[in-house]
Amino acid sequence: MTRDAGRDLFYFPGGMREPGESDNETLVREIEEELQAVIVAGTLVHFGTFETRSDHGGGKLP
């Protein structure tokens, strides 16, 4: 989770998968784009699958 400077709301960084991208490739790219942090893909371990509210469209799960 992260929070933008000056904001009270925490959120999970993320985004959409690009065509042909795997889950791991999407994760590595999105974390680098949103948090300017580098993840070494070979060190990834699946911890769990989580759903959150969207901050778009009323904050309800799809």
C-alpha distance (Angstrom), angle and dihedral (degrees) to the residues before:
residue distance angle dihedral
M1 . . .
T2 3.76 . .
R3 3.77 140.4 .
D4 3.79 130.8 -147.3
A5 3.81 116.5 -120.1
G6 3.78 111.6 -87.4
R7 3.83 94.1 16.0
D8 3.80 129.9 109.2
L9 3.81 96.1 -155.8
F10 3.80 119.2 94.1
Y11 3.80 118.5 -155.7
F12 3.79 141.5 179.8
P13 3.80 109.8 -108.6
G14 3.75 113.7 -128.7
G15 3.73 147.7 118.0
M16 3.75 145.8 -176.2
R17 3.78 126.6 -47.0
E18 3.79 113.2 -112.0
P19 3.82 118.5 -131.4
G20 3.80 111.1 -74.9
E21 3.82 94.1 9.9
S22 3.80 121.8 133.7
D23 3.81 122.8 -137.6
N24 3.81 90.3 -103.1
E25 3.81 93.1 48.7
T26 3.80 90.1 49.8
L27 3.80 91.9 49.8
V28 3.82 93.8 49.1
R29 3.83 92.7 47.3
E30 3.81 96.4 44.5
I31 3.82 94.2 47.9
E32 3.80 90.2 49.7
E33 3.83 92.4 47.3
E34 3.80 96.9 44.8
L35 3.82 103.4 31.5
Q36 3.82 103.0 22.4
A37 3.82 88.2 -127.3
V38 3.79 125.5 131.3
I39 3.81 121.4 -134.8
V40 3.80 119.5 -164.8
A41 3.81 102.3 -132.5
G42 3.82 93.0 -147.1
T43 3.81 91.0 62.3
L44 3.82 96.3 56.6
V45 3.81 117.6 121.7
H46 3.82 121.9 -175.9
F47 3.81 106.5 -116.1
G48 3.79 100.4 170.7
T49 3.78 146.7 -53.7
F50 3.80 116.9 -98.3
E51 3.80 136.1 -176.6
T52 3.78 125.1 -155.6
R53 3.76 137.2 -176.5
S54 3.75 116.0 -90.3
D55 3.79 117.0 -123.1
H56 3.82 85.9 -142.5
G57 3.79 125.4 80.1
G58 3.78 101.8 14.0
G59 3.80 101.0 -41.5
K60 3.82 97.2 -89.2
L61 3.78 127.1 138.4
P62 3.79 112.3 -108.0
